[in-house]
Amino acid sequence: MTEQLKECNGCGNEAPDELYECPHCGAEKCNMCDMGDNVACNNCPEED
């Protein structure tokens, strides 16, 4: 039985190929909204 991936919390993608953990805030992001580990994700708090 294959494991079904859930929806991405970062962008709402309902069928992500892979889910990653953001190294900055710990939120999940997928291959569609992941812009690299050196870039904050949509769930990261904004810095002033």
C-alpha positions in Angstrom: 0.0 0.0 0.0 1.4 3.4 -1.0 1.4 6.3 1.4 -0.9 9.2 0.3 0.7 12.6 0.7 -1.5 15.2 2.3 -2.1 18.7 1.2 0.8 21.2 1.4 0.3 23.7 4.2 2.5 26.2 2.4 0.6 26.7 -0.8 -2.4 24.4 -0.7 -1.2 22.0 -3.4 -3.5 19.0 -3.0 -1.1 16.6 -4.8 2.5 17.3 -3.9 5.2 15.0 -5.1 7.2 15.5 -1.9 6.8 17.4 1.4 9.7 19.0 3.1 10.1 20.6 6.5 11.1 24.3 6.5 14.4 24.7 8.4 13.4 28.2 9.5 9.9 27.6 11.0 9.4 23.9 10.8 6.2 24.1 8.6 5.7 21.7 5.8 6.3 22.9 2.2 6.2 21.0 -1.1 8.2 20.7 -4.2 6.0 23.4 -5.8 6.4 26.2 -3.2 9.9 25.2 -2.0 12.3 27.9 -3.1 15.3 26.4 -1.3 16.4 26.2 2.3 18.0 29.6 2.2 14.6 31.3 1.5 11.8 31.7 4.0 8.5 29.9 3.1 5.0 31.3 3.1 4.5 30.2 6.8 7.6 31.9 8.1 7.0 35.0 10.1 7.9 38.1 8.2 11.0 40.0 9.4 11.1 43.8 9.5 
